[in-house]
Amino acid sequence: MSVATAELVDYDDVIATYEPVMGMEVHVELSTATKMFCGCANRFGAEPNTLVCPVCLGLPGSLPVLNEAAVESAIRIGLALNCDIAPWGRFARKNYFYPDQPKNYQISQYDEPIAIDGYLDVPLDDGTTFRVEIERAHMEEDTGKLTHLGSDTGRIAGATTSLADFNRAGVPLIEIVTRPIEGTGARAPEIARAYVTALRDLLRGLGVSDVRMDQGSMRCDSNLSLKPVGATEFGTRTETKNVNSLKSVEVAVRYEMRRQAAVLNSGGTVTQETRHFHEDGYTSPGRSKETAQDYRYFPEPDLEPVAPDAELVERLRQTIPELPWLARKRIQQDWGISDEVMRDLVNAGAVELVAATVSHGASSEAARAWWGNFLVQKANESEVELETLPITPAQVAAVVKLVDEGKLSNKLARQVIEGVLAGEGEPEQVMADRGLALVRDDSVIQAAVDDALAANPDVADKIRGGKIQAAGAIVGAVMKATKGSADAARVRELVLAACGQSG
Ligand SMILES: [Zn+2]
C-alpha cells in the first residue's frame, strides 16, 4: 500500500535532519553465446522452455561446466571498475526454494568473489565526478522467469495461475555491489541515477552485456538508510528491489528518504525489509530481509575453483577501453560540435558508429550526417536500434568515399545505402547492380540533352531566344531520362551551350 503523500516528509526537511546512506546492487546478464554452466543458447525472447537442458533444468545427475567466456567478461568488468582480481576463488551454493529455480539452490560466489575493492568515478550533470566505491563483483547464474496470472498487479499475491519459463535459468549474471555511498546529502537520488547510468555505459562500452533495463538484462536494487546529521552509526536500511529504469532509480531513492524520515520523525523504527518499487513512484513492503545464514552457503562441490593466471588478467586489462564519457568528451572536441549536437548523437546511440566510420576514412561531418539523420530515420522506420541496422561503419565510409570521388550524388548514395540495408551486398556491388553510378561521360548526357530539346521544340526556342530560366524544364527531362544519375549542374551547362547561351 502506498503511504499517502501527506505522510511523507518534505525533501528539504529530510536533508535538514538526516544524511542518506545508499548502497546499490546491480545485476547484469552477460551477453555470452551460451549459459553459465551448460551449452544452451543465451538469448532473450525465445519461445518459453526451448533453451533448456538437463543442467539448467536441474535434473538428477547433470553436472555444470563453467563458461570461460563468462569468466573473462567478469574479469574485464572487475578491471574496468578498478578492482583487484582474485587469483583463486570457489563458487558457492546459495540454498533456497523458489519455483523459478529448479535446483533449489543458486550457484553463486559468496565469500570468494572474482573482483573486490574497486571504484567508479561517476560523472555528474554539473561536470564534476563522484567516486562510488565498489565492494565486489561476483559471478552467479540467473533464475527462470515466473509469470503470474489472475492478479491485478502481476504479482503472486492473488494470482490464480503461475507459468514458469526456464530459458533464463542459468544465464550468466554479474552482481556488482557498492560500499555504502555516503556524503551525497541532497544529491543522493541524482547520484544513484548517475551511478547506474555510468555503469550501464561502461558495461556497454566493454561489450559484455546489452544492458537493457527494459528487458531485465540490467536490474538494480537500491539500499537506503538515514542517520541523523553528524551521526556515525548507520540507520536501518531497506532494499528496494528491481528498480528497472534510470528514472525509477532516482524516484525510488527519493521516495525512501521521505518515507523513512516520516517513520523516524514519528518515533518509529525503520523495518529492515525488501520493498517493491511501483512504476507510479512509491515502494511497498516485501518480505523481511533474510540474512546470509538463512541460505546455508557452502562451497559448490561440482565445480573447480576459478583461478585466472596473472597473464590472462594482464591480457584482458589491455582490452579495457577508455571510459565512455571521457571518450565522448574527447570525440566532441575532435569533431568541434556543440553539447546539444553531441547529446542528440548520444541519445541516438550514434557516437561509436560515427567514430568507427571516421576511423574508416570518412569525414566526421559526413559520418554524422549519415548516422545522425538518414540511418536514424531508417532505424526508426524498422523500430530497431541504430547499431542493429544491417550496415557497418566501413560500408558507410565506402559510400562517403564514392560521394567524395564524384561517383555518387547524395541522392544516389541514399539509394545505395538502402540497397545495402536490403542485403544487396557491398556499396560498389549495389551501385553496379542498380545502375546508380553518376554519369560522368558528357557524350551520354549530350545525347539525352539533344533528345530532350528535340522533344520540346517550344522550350528549346525560348532558350535560344534568351529565356535562360526555361532551361530548368529541359534539365528536369534529362535528369528523368538518366534516372537521376547525371550531375544536374553539368546538364544545365550542356543545355545552355546547345542553345547558344553561355549561362
Ligand atoms: Zn542448459
Boltz pocket constraint, residues with backbone or C-beta under 6 A from the ligand:
constraints:
  - pocket:
      binder: B
      contacts: [[A, 35], [A, 38], [A, 39], [A, 40], [A, 51], [A, 52], [A, 53], [A, 54], [A, 55], [A, 56], [A, 57], [A, 169], [A, 170]]
      max_distance: 6.0
